[in-house]
Amino acid sequence: MRSASTQTNNSPDSCKQSILILNEVYNVLIDIYGGDDANDEVYQQQDVSGYLNRTLSMFKRSIKRLGWWIERMRTWVYGMRLH
C-alpha cells in the first residue's frame, strides 16, 4: 500500500475529494480487516497498520483545512451581505 504524502492542490474541492477518498479507503480497510474476517496475516503482510499511521494525520489536516475554507467563505459571504 502506498500513501499520498503531499497534496499538490489546496483548493476546497481537492481537499474535499481527498477527504472523501481517504474516508472510503478507511471504510474498505475496516470492512476487510475487521474482526469478522480476521485477515491478520494479510493485514501484517500489507502493513495496513503502518498505512493507517502514515495517513491519519494527513486526513485530520485535510478536514481542518476544509473547515478553514468553509469558515473563510462564510466570513466572506456574511461580509458581503453587511455592506
Backbone as XML, in Angstrom:
<?xml version="1.0"?>
<chain id="A" units="angstrom">
  <residue number="1" name="MET">
    <atom name="N" x="0.833" y="-1.175" z="0.000"/>
    <atom name="CA" x="0.000" y="0.000" z="0.000"/>
    <atom name="C" x="0.877" y="1.237" z="0.000"/>
  </residue>
  <residue number="2" name="ARG">
    <atom name="N" x="0.414" y="2.229" z="-0.675"/>
    <atom name="CA" x="1.138" y="3.491" z="-0.707"/>
    <atom name="C" x="0.272" y="4.564" z="-0.091"/>
  </residue>
  <residue number="3" name="SER">
    <atom name="N" x="0.910" y="5.566" z="0.449"/>
    <atom name="CA" x="0.161" y="6.688" z="0.996"/>
    <atom name="C" x="0.522" y="7.936" z="0.228"/>
  </residue>
  <residue number="4" name="ALA">
    <atom name="N" x="-0.452" y="8.787" z="0.060"/>
    <atom name="CA" x="-0.208" y="10.078" z="-0.575"/>
    <atom name="C" x="0.307" y="11.016" z="0.499"/>
  </residue>
  <residue number="5" name="SER">
    <atom name="N" x="1.544" y="11.419" z="0.368"/>
    <atom name="CA" x="2.142" y="12.231" z="1.425"/>
    <atom name="C" x="2.034" y="13.722" z="1.171"/>
  </residue>
  <residue number="6" name="THR">
    <atom name="N" x="1.718" y="14.102" z="-0.059"/>
    <atom name="CA" x="1.597" y="15.528" z="-0.347"/>
    <atom name="C" x="0.353" y="15.783" z="-1.162"/>
  </residue>
  <residue number="7" name="GLN">
    <atom name="N" x="-0.167" y="16.967" z="-0.995"/>
    <atom name="CA" x="-1.269" y="17.415" z="-1.825"/>
    <atom name="C" x="-0.744" y="18.528" z="-2.708"/>
  </residue>
  <residue number="8" name="THR">
    <atom name="N" x="-1.000" y="18.442" z="-4.000"/>
    <atom name="CA" x="-0.496" y="19.456" z="-4.906"/>
    <atom name="C" x="-1.464" y="20.613" z="-5.045"/>
  </residue>
  <residue number="9" name="ASN">
    <atom name="N" x="-2.706" y="20.420" z="-4.703"/>
    <atom name="CA" x="-3.707" y="21.458" z="-4.858"/>
    <atom name="C" x="-4.421" y="21.641" z="-3.531"/>
  </residue>
  <residue number="10" name="ASN">
    <atom name="N" x="-4.431" y="22.855" z="-3.017"/>
    <atom name="CA" x="-5.046" y="23.109" z="-1.718"/>
    <atom name="C" x="-6.417" y="23.751" z="-1.832"/>
  </residue>
  <residue number="11" name="SER">
    <atom name="N" x="-7.069" y="23.636" z="-2.985"/>
    <atom name="CA" x="-8.393" y="24.221" z="-3.140"/>
    <atom name="C" x="-9.403" y="23.429" z="-2.312"/>
  </residue>
  <residue number="12" name="PRO">
    <atom name="N" x="-10.530" y="24.068" z="-1.984"/>
    <atom name="CA" x="-11.552" y="23.356" z="-1.205"/>
    <atom name="C" x="-12.044" y="22.084" z="-1.900"/>
  </residue>
  <residue number="13" name="ASP">
    <atom name="N" x="-12.178" y="22.136" z="-3.228"/>
    <atom name="CA" x="-12.671" y="20.959" z="-3.949"/>
    <atom name="C" x="-11.693" y="19.792" z="-3.874"/>
  </residue>
  <residue number="14" name="SER">
    <atom name="N" x="-10.405" y="20.074" z="-4.058"/>
    <atom name="CA" x="-9.428" y="18.978" z="-3.989"/>
    <atom name="C" x="-9.311" y="18.450" z="-2.566"/>
  </residue>
  <residue number="15" name="CYS">
    <atom name="N" x="-9.427" y="19.343" z="-1.598"/>
    <atom name="CA" x="-9.378" y="18.939" z="-0.194"/>
    <atom name="C" x="-10.572" y="18.031" z="0.126"/>
  </residue>
  <residue number="16" name="LYS">
    <atom name="N" x="-11.742" y="18.429" z="-0.334"/>
    <atom name="CA" x="-12.950" y="17.632" z="-0.098"/>
    <atom name="C" x="-12.829" y="16.268" z="-0.771"/>
  </residue>
  <residue number="17" name="GLN">
    <atom name="N" x="-12.314" y="16.252" z="-2.004"/>
    <atom name="CA" x="-12.136" y="14.986" z="-2.712"/>
    <atom name="C" x="-11.159" y="14.077" z="-1.978"/>
  </residue>
  <residue number="18" name="SER">
    <atom name="N" x="-10.077" y="14.645" z="-1.469"/>
    <atom name="CA" x="-9.102" y="13.853" z="-0.716"/>
    <atom name="C" x="-9.732" y="13.246" z="0.526"/>
  </residue>
  <residue number="19" name="ILE">
    <atom name="N" x="-10.530" y="14.041" z="1.222"/>
    <atom name="CA" x="-11.205" y="13.554" z="2.427"/>
    <atom name="C" x="-12.154" y="12.413" z="2.082"/>
  </residue>
  <residue number="20" name="LEU">
    <atom name="N" x="-12.937" y="12.588" z="1.029"/>
    <atom name="CA" x="-13.893" y="11.550" z="0.641"/>
    <atom name="C" x="-13.189" y="10.263" z="0.212"/>
  </residue>
  <residue number="21" name="ILE">
    <atom name="N" x="-12.110" y="10.400" z="-0.539"/>
    <atom name="CA" x="-11.372" y="9.216" z="-0.990"/>
    <atom name="C" x="-10.750" y="8.484" z="0.194"/>
  </residue>
  <residue number="22" name="LEU">
    <atom name="N" x="-10.070" y="9.223" z="1.068"/>
    <atom name="CA" x="-9.459" y="8.579" z="2.238"/>
    <atom name="C" x="-10.508" y="7.937" z="3.130"/>
  </residue>
  <residue number="23" name="ASN">
    <atom name="N" x="-11.646" y="8.592" z="3.282"/>
    <atom name="CA" x="-12.718" y="8.023" z="4.090"/>
    <atom name="C" x="-13.162" y="6.681" z="3.515"/>
  </residue>
  <residue number="24" name="GLU">
    <atom name="N" x="-13.307" y="6.603" z="2.206"/>
    <atom name="CA" x="-13.706" y="5.343" z="1.580"/>
    <atom name="C" x="-12.623" y="4.277" z="1.728"/>
  </residue>
  <residue number="25" name="VAL">
    <atom name="N" x="-11.364" y="4.679" z="1.610"/>
    <atom name="CA" x="-10.265" y="3.728" z="1.807"/>
    <atom name="C" x="-10.316" y="3.162" z="3.218"/>
  </residue>
  <residue number="26" name="TYR">
    <atom name="N" x="-10.514" y="4.042" z="4.200"/>
    <atom name="CA" x="-10.601" y="3.581" z="5.591"/>
    <atom name="C" x="-11.793" y="2.645" z="5.779"/>
  </residue>
  <residue number="27" name="ASN">
    <atom name="N" x="-12.930" y="2.966" z="5.162"/>
    <atom name="CA" x="-14.099" y="2.094" z="5.262"/>
    <atom name="C" x="-13.807" y="0.706" z="4.691"/>
  </residue>
  <residue number="28" name="VAL">
    <atom name="N" x="-13.138" y="0.667" z="3.551"/>
    <atom name="CA" x="-12.793" y="-0.616" z="2.932"/>
    <atom name="C" x="-11.846" y="-1.407" z="3.831"/>
  </residue>
  <residue number="29" name="LEU">
    <atom name="N" x="-10.841" y="-0.728" z="4.370"/>
    <atom name="CA" x="-9.890" y="-1.418" z="5.249"/>
    <atom name="C" x="-10.588" y="-1.995" z="6.476"/>
  </residue>
  <residue number="30" name="ILE">
    <atom name="N" x="-11.511" y="-1.248" z="7.031"/>
    <atom name="CA" x="-12.256" y="-1.743" z="8.194"/>
    <atom name="C" x="-13.106" y="-2.944" z="7.793"/>
  </residue>
  <residue number="31" name="ASP">
    <atom name="N" x="-13.753" y="-2.864" z="6.618"/>
    <atom name="CA" x="-14.561" y="-3.990" z="6.152"/>
    <atom name="C" x="-13.710" y="-5.240" z="5.933"/>
  </residue>
  <residue number="32" name="ILE">
    <atom name="N" x="-12.556" y="-5.060" z="5.321"/>
    <atom name="CA" x="-11.701" y="-6.210" z="5.003"/>
    <atom name="C" x="-11.042" y="-6.786" z="6.246"/>
  </residue>
  <residue number="33" name="TYR">
    <atom name="N" x="-10.514" y="-5.902" z="7.086"/>
    <atom name="CA" x="-9.693" y="-6.366" z="8.205"/>
    <atom name="C" x="-10.396" y="-6.282" z="9.554"/>
  </residue>
  <residue number="34" name="GLY">
    <atom name="N" x="-11.703" y="-6.056" z="9.527"/>
    <atom name="CA" x="-12.454" y="-6.013" z="10.772"/>
    <atom name="C" x="-12.448" y="-7.372" z="11.459"/>
  </residue>
  <residue number="35" name="GLY">
    <atom name="N" x="-12.979" y="-7.426" z="12.649"/>
    <atom name="CA" x="-12.963" y="-8.629" z="13.465"/>
    <atom name="C" x="-13.654" y="-9.827" z="12.849"/>
  </residue>
  <residue number="36" name="ASP">
    <atom name="N" x="-14.596" y="-9.601" z="11.941"/>
    <atom name="CA" x="-15.355" y="-10.711" z="11.372"/>
    <atom name="C" x="-14.509" y="-11.617" z="10.481"/>
  </residue>
  <residue number="37" name="ASP">
    <atom name="N" x="-13.713" y="-11.004" z="9.618"/>
    <atom name="CA" x="-12.957" y="-11.795" z="8.643"/>
    <atom name="C" x="-11.612" y="-12.282" z="9.174"/>
  </residue>
  <residue number="38" name="ALA">
    <atom name="N" x="-11.048" y="-11.549" z="10.094"/>
    <atom name="CA" x="-9.778" y="-11.915" z="10.739"/>
    <atom name="C" x="-8.684" y="-12.270" z="9.735"/>
  </residue>
  <residue number="39" name="ASN">
    <atom name="N" x="-8.368" y="-11.328" z="8.865"/>
    <atom name="CA" x="-7.291" y="-11.498" z="7.891"/>
    <atom name="C" x="-5.984" y="-10.955" z="8.462"/>
  </residue>
  <residue number="40" name="ASP">
    <atom name="N" x="-5.627" y="-11.430" z="9.622"/>
    <atom name="CA" x="-4.465" y="-10.891" z="10.338"/>
    <atom name="C" x="-3.162" y="-11.028" z="9.559"/>
  </residue>
  <residue number="41" name="GLU">
    <atom name="N" x="-2.985" y="-12.150" z="8.895"/>
    <atom name="CA" x="-1.732" y="-12.370" z="8.167"/>
    <atom name="C" x="-1.569" y="-11.357" z="7.032"/>
  </residue>
  <residue number="42" name="VAL">
    <atom name="N" x="-2.624" y="-11.157" z="6.270"/>
    <atom name="CA" x="-2.578" y="-10.191" z="5.170"/>
    <atom name="C" x="-2.439" y="-8.776" z="5.725"/>
  </residue>
  <residue number="43" name="TYR">
    <atom name="N" x="-3.117" y="-8.496" z="6.821"/>
    <atom name="CA" x="-3.044" y="-7.188" z="7.482"/>
    <atom name="C" x="-1.597" y="-6.842" z="7.813"/>
  </residue>
  <residue number="44" name="GLN">
    <atom name="N" x="-0.894" y="-7.787" z="8.383"/>
    <atom name="CA" x="0.511" y="-7.563" z="8.737"/>
    <atom name="C" x="1.398" y="-7.537" z="7.498"/>
  </residue>
  <residue number="45" name="GLN">
    <atom name="N" x="1.138" y="-8.421" z="6.571"/>
    <atom name="CA" x="1.945" y="-8.517" z="5.354"/>
    <atom name="C" x="1.865" y="-7.231" z="4.527"/>
  </residue>
  <residue number="46" name="GLN">
    <atom name="N" x="0.701" y="-6.630" z="4.457"/>
    <atom name="CA" x="0.496" y="-5.409" z="3.671"/>
    <atom name="C" x="0.755" y="-4.134" z="4.474"/>
  </residue>
  <residue number="47" name="ASP">
    <atom name="N" x="1.156" y="-4.278" z="5.723"/>
    <atom name="CA" x="1.462" y="-3.145" z="6.598"/>
    <atom name="C" x="0.297" y="-2.147" z="6.665"/>
  </residue>
  <residue number="48" name="VAL">
    <atom name="N" x="-0.894" y="-2.671" z="6.855"/>
    <atom name="CA" x="-2.085" y="-1.829" z="6.932"/>
    <atom name="C" x="-1.989" y="-0.881" z="8.120"/>
  </residue>
  <residue number="49" name="SER">
    <atom name="N" x="-1.484" y="-1.360" z="9.225"/>
    <atom name="CA" x="-1.321" y="-0.507" z="10.402"/>
    <atom name="C" x="-0.387" y="0.663" z="10.097"/>
  </residue>
  <residue number="50" name="GLY">
    <atom name="N" x="0.695" y="0.394" z="9.401"/>
    <atom name="CA" x="1.624" y="1.452" z="9.011"/>
    <atom name="C" x="0.971" y="2.459" z="8.088"/>
  </residue>
  <residue number="51" name="TYR">
    <atom name="N" x="0.165" y="1.962" z="7.145"/>
    <atom name="CA" x="-0.564" y="2.848" z="6.230"/>
    <atom name="C" x="-1.498" y="3.769" z="7.012"/>
  </residue>
  <residue number="52" name="LEU">
    <atom name="N" x="-2.232" y="3.192" z="7.946"/>
    <atom name="CA" x="-3.146" y="3.997" z="8.758"/>
    <atom name="C" x="-2.384" y="5.051" z="9.552"/>
  </residue>
  <residue number="53" name="ASN">
    <atom name="N" x="-1.277" y="4.659" z="10.150"/>
    <atom name="CA" x="-0.474" y="5.617" z="10.918"/>
    <atom name="C" x="0.067" y="6.737" z="10.044"/>
  </residue>
  <residue number="54" name="ARG">
    <atom name="N" x="0.451" y="6.417" z="8.813"/>
    <atom name="CA" x="1.003" y="7.436" z="7.919"/>
    <atom name="C" x="-0.057" y="8.370" z="7.366"/>
  </residue>
  <residue number="55" name="THR">
    <atom name="N" x="-1.274" y="7.901" z="7.212"/>
    <atom name="CA" x="-2.290" y="8.718" z="6.541"/>
    <atom name="C" x="-3.268" y="9.418" z="7.479"/>
  </residue>
  <residue number="56" name="LEU">
    <atom name="N" x="-3.412" y="8.966" z="8.698"/>
    <atom name="CA" x="-4.396" y="9.588" z="9.584"/>
    <atom name="C" x="-4.090" y="11.053" z="9.871"/>
  </residue>
  <residue number="57" name="SER">
    <atom name="N" x="-2.828" y="11.401" z="10.028"/>
    <atom name="CA" x="-2.504" y="12.807" z="10.289"/>
    <atom name="C" x="-2.836" y="13.667" z="9.073"/>
  </residue>
  <residue number="58" name="MET">
    <atom name="N" x="-2.597" y="13.152" z="7.867"/>
    <atom name="CA" x="-2.960" y="13.890" z="6.658"/>
    <atom name="C" x="-4.478" y="14.033" z="6.564"/>
  </residue>
  <residue number="59" name="PHE">
    <atom name="N" x="-5.189" y="12.983" z="6.921"/>
    <atom name="CA" x="-6.648" y="13.008" z="6.903"/>
    <atom name="C" x="-7.174" y="14.088" z="7.850"/>
  </residue>
  <residue number="60" name="LYS">
    <atom name="N" x="-6.621" y="14.149" z="9.049"/>
    <atom name="CA" x="-7.027" y="15.161" z="10.030"/>
    <atom name="C" x="-6.715" y="16.569" z="9.529"/>
  </residue>
  <residue number="61" name="ARG">
    <atom name="N" x="-5.526" y="16.746" z="8.945"/>
    <atom name="CA" x="-5.158" y="18.067" z="8.409"/>
    <atom name="C" x="-6.096" y="18.485" z="7.290"/>
  </residue>
  <residue number="62" name="SER">
    <atom name="N" x="-6.470" y="17.546" z="6.444"/>
    <atom name="CA" x="-7.381" y="17.856" z="5.342"/>
    <atom name="C" x="-8.737" y="18.295" z="5.863"/>
  </residue>
  <residue number="63" name="ILE">
    <atom name="N" x="-9.221" y="17.633" z="6.896"/>
    <atom name="CA" x="-10.504" y="18.018" z="7.491"/>
    <atom name="C" x="-10.407" y="19.421" z="8.077"/>
  </residue>
  <residue number="64" name="LYS">
    <atom name="N" x="-9.322" y="19.712" z="8.778"/>
    <atom name="CA" x="-9.132" y="21.053" z="9.346"/>
    <atom name="C" x="-9.027" y="22.101" z="8.247"/>
  </residue>
  <residue number="65" name="ARG">
    <atom name="N" x="-8.302" y="21.777" z="7.179"/>
    <atom name="CA" x="-8.138" y="22.717" z="6.070"/>
    <atom name="C" x="-9.484" y="23.010" z="5.418"/>
  </residue>
  <residue number="66" name="LEU">
    <atom name="N" x="-10.295" y="21.981" z="5.222"/>
    <atom name="CA" x="-11.611" y="22.188" z="4.630"/>
    <atom name="C" x="-12.468" y="23.040" z="5.554"/>
  </residue>
  <residue number="67" name="GLY">
    <atom name="N" x="-12.386" y="22.796" z="6.850"/>
    <atom name="CA" x="-13.116" y="23.622" z="7.813"/>
    <atom name="C" x="-12.683" y="25.072" z="7.737"/>
  </residue>
  <residue number="68" name="TRP">
    <atom name="N" x="-11.374" y="25.301" z="7.538"/>
    <atom name="CA" x="-10.859" y="26.661" z="7.398"/>
    <atom name="C" x="-11.442" y="27.323" z="6.156"/>
  </residue>
  <residue number="69" name="TRP">
    <atom name="N" x="-11.479" y="26.592" z="5.036"/>
    <atom name="CA" x="-12.055" y="27.141" z="3.807"/>
    <atom name="C" x="-13.535" y="27.475" z="3.996"/>
  </residue>
  <residue number="70" name="ILE">
    <atom name="N" x="-14.262" y="26.599" z="4.636"/>
    <atom name="CA" x="-15.693" y="26.837" z="4.852"/>
    <atom name="C" x="-15.893" y="28.080" z="5.708"/>
  </residue>
  <residue number="71" name="GLU">
    <atom name="N" x="-15.131" y="28.197" z="6.777"/>
    <atom name="CA" x="-15.242" y="29.370" z="7.652"/>
    <atom name="C" x="-14.856" y="30.641" z="6.907"/>
  </residue>
  <residue number="72" name="ARG">
    <atom name="N" x="-13.839" y="30.558" z="6.092"/>
    <atom name="CA" x="-13.410" y="31.725" z="5.304"/>
    <atom name="C" x="-14.517" y="32.163" z="4.346"/>
  </residue>
  <residue number="73" name="MET">
    <atom name="N" x="-15.162" y="31.202" z="3.696"/>
    <atom name="CA" x="-16.251" y="31.531" z="2.769"/>
    <atom name="C" x="-17.449" y="32.108" z="3.511"/>
  </residue>
  <residue number="74" name="ARG">
    <atom name="N" x="-17.766" y="31.574" z="4.678"/>
    <atom name="CA" x="-18.872" y="32.124" z="5.470"/>
    <atom name="C" x="-18.593" y="33.572" z="5.842"/>
  </residue>
  <residue number="75" name="THR">
    <atom name="N" x="-17.370" y="33.835" z="6.275"/>
    <atom name="CA" x="-16.992" y="35.191" z="6.652"/>
    <atom name="C" x="-17.106" y="36.121" z="5.455"/>
  </residue>
  <residue number="76" name="TRP">
    <atom name="N" x="-16.661" y="35.658" z="4.305"/>
    <atom name="CA" x="-16.719" y="36.472" z="3.100"/>
    <atom name="C" x="-18.167" y="36.736" z="2.695"/>
  </residue>
  <residue number="77" name="VAL">
    <atom name="N" x="-19.013" y="35.694" z="2.709"/>
    <atom name="CA" x="-20.417" y="35.847" z="2.323"/>
    <atom name="C" x="-21.137" y="36.768" z="3.293"/>
  </residue>
  <residue number="78" name="TYR">
    <atom name="N" x="-20.949" y="36.565" z="4.586"/>
    <atom name="CA" x="-21.603" y="37.431" z="5.561"/>
    <atom name="C" x="-21.090" y="38.852" z="5.451"/>
  </residue>
  <residue number="79" name="GLY">
    <atom name="N" x="-19.819" y="39.032" z="5.158"/>
    <atom name="CA" x="-19.250" y="40.363" z="4.962"/>
    <atom name="C" x="-19.871" y="41.059" z="3.769"/>
  </residue>
  <residue number="80" name="MET">
    <atom name="N" x="-20.146" y="40.319" z="2.710"/>
    <atom name="CA" x="-20.780" y="40.883" z="1.514"/>
    <atom name="C" x="-22.200" y="41.330" z="1.829"/>
  </residue>
  <residue number="81" name="ARG">
    <atom name="N" x="-22.904" y="40.581" z="2.645"/>
    <atom name="CA" x="-24.288" y="40.924" z="2.985"/>
    <atom name="C" x="-24.370" y="42.162" z="3.860"/>
  </residue>
  <residue number="82" name="LEU">
    <atom name="N" x="-23.344" y="42.390" z="4.681"/>
    <atom name="CA" x="-23.371" y="43.530" z="5.594"/>
    <atom name="C" x="-23.086" y="44.843" z="4.883"/>
  </residue>
  <residue number="83" name="HIS">
    <atom name="N" x="-22.418" y="44.803" z="3.751"/>
    <atom name="CA" x="-22.061" y="46.044" z="3.053"/>
    <atom name="C" x="-23.076" y="46.465" z="2.057"/>
  </residue>
</chain>
